[in-house]
Amino acid sequence: QVQFVESGGGLVQSGGSLNLSCVVSGIDFSNYAVGWYRRSPGKQRELVAVITSVRSFHYGDSVKGRCTVSRDNLEHEVKLQIHSLTSDDTAVYYCDAESGYTDYWGQGTQVTVSS
């Protein structure tokens, strides 16, 4: 059974930083691309950041230059950090683990950026 434990969401100040963590169990973590997507009200889900099993990085256009994604294969953890937050970063953030054959999603964590 695949389980996600997402943490770090909540209310954050505009101009500040966001730190999210996701621990995934029940998969061969090191062989999965892991990362984060988000969905803002009235918008489609979009890529935030993904790090592949060979540690190549993919960032969404809206966060490039102010976002870092990292992974710890021993702890089965993927972390996300976004700086210089604006109201456009308000969204539900979803942790994702994808192997090319299977795609698993966390339940999502709400992030609200306050001005």
C-alpha positions as CSV (number, residue, x, y, z in Angstrom):
1,Q,0.0,0.0,0.0
2,V,1.4,3.3,-1.1
3,Q,1.2,6.1,1.5
4,F,2.1,9.7,1.5
5,V,2.8,12.0,4.4
6,E,2.8,15.6,3.3
7,S,3.7,18.4,5.6
8,G,4.6,22.0,5.7
9,G,1.5,23.6,4.2
10,G,-0.6,26.3,5.8
11,L,-0.6,30.1,5.8
12,V,2.6,31.8,4.7
13,Q,3.4,35.5,4.2
14,S,3.8,37.1,0.8
15,G,7.5,37.6,0.1
16,G,8.4,34.7,2.4
17,S,9.4,31.1,1.8
18,L,7.5,27.8,1.6
19,N,9.0,24.5,2.7
20,L,7.1,21.3,2.0
21,S,8.0,17.7,2.8
22,C,6.6,14.5,1.5
23,V,7.5,11.0,2.8
24,V,6.4,8.1,0.6
25,S,6.2,4.5,1.7
26,G,5.2,1.4,-0.2
27,I,7.2,1.9,-3.3
28,D,10.8,1.5,-4.5
29,F,11.4,5.1,-3.9
30,S,14.8,5.4,-5.6
31,N,13.4,4.3,-8.9
32,Y,10.6,6.9,-9.0
33,A,10.5,10.4,-10.2
34,V,9.1,12.4,-7.3
35,G,8.0,15.9,-7.0
36,W,5.2,18.4,-6.6
37,Y,2.3,19.7,-8.6
38,R,-0.3,22.3,-7.6
39,R,-3.8,23.4,-8.4
40,S,-5.0,26.9,-7.8
41,P,-8.7,27.8,-7.7
42,G,-10.1,27.9,-11.1
43,K,-7.0,26.6,-12.8
44,Q,-5.7,23.3,-14.0
45,R,-3.1,21.4,-12.2
46,E,0.4,22.5,-13.0
47,L,3.9,21.2,-12.5
48,V,5.9,22.8,-9.7
49,A,9.0,20.7,-9.6
50,V,10.1,17.1,-10.2
51,I,13.4,15.3,-9.6
52,T,13.9,12.1,-11.5
53,S,15.5,8.9,-10.3
54,V,18.7,10.0,-12.0
55,R,18.5,13.4,-10.4
56,S,17.5,15.5,-13.3
57,F,15.3,18.4,-12.5
58,H,12.2,19.9,-14.0
59,Y,10.6,23.1,-12.8
60,G,7.4,24.8,-13.8
61,D,7.7,28.2,-15.5
62,S,5.9,30.0,-12.7
63,V,8.5,29.0,-10.1
64,K,11.8,28.8,-12.1
65,G,14.6,30.7,-10.4
66,R,12.9,30.7,-6.9
67,C,12.3,27.0,-6.3
68,T,14.4,24.0,-5.2
69,V,13.4,20.4,-5.1
70,S,15.5,17.7,-3.4
71,R,15.2,14.0,-2.6
72,D,16.6,11.7,0.1
73,N,16.3,8.1,-1.1
74,L,17.2,6.7,2.3
75,E,14.4,8.6,4.0
76,H,12.0,8.2,1.1
77,E,11.5,12.0,1.2
78,V,11.1,14.7,-1.3
79,K,11.3,18.4,-0.3
80,L,10.2,21.5,-2.0
81,Q,11.3,25.1,-1.2
82,I,9.9,28.2,-2.9
83,H,11.1,31.7,-2.2
84,S,9.5,35.1,-2.9
85,L,6.0,33.9,-2.5
86,T,3.1,35.8,-4.1
87,S,-0.7,35.3,-4.0
88,D,-0.3,33.3,-7.3
89,D,1.4,30.6,-5.2
90,T,-1.8,29.9,-3.3
91,A,-2.8,26.4,-4.2
92,V,-3.3,22.9,-3.1
93,Y,0.1,21.2,-3.5
94,Y,0.3,17.5,-4.4
95,C,3.2,15.2,-3.9
96,D,3.6,12.8,-6.8
97,A,5.6,9.6,-7.4
98,E,5.8,8.3,-10.9
99,S,7.7,5.4,-12.5
100,G,6.6,5.5,-16.1
101,Y,4.3,2.6,-15.4
102,T,2.5,3.9,-12.3
103,D,1.7,7.3,-10.9
104,Y,0.8,7.8,-7.3
105,W,-0.5,11.0,-5.7
106,G,-0.6,12.3,-2.2
107,Q,-3.8,13.8,-0.7
108,G,-2.6,17.4,-1.1
109,T,-1.7,20.1,1.3
110,Q,-3.2,23.6,1.2
111,V,-0.9,26.6,1.0
112,T,-2.3,30.1,1.3
113,V,-0.1,33.1,0.8
114,S,-1.3,36.1,2.7
115,S,-0.5,39.7,1.7
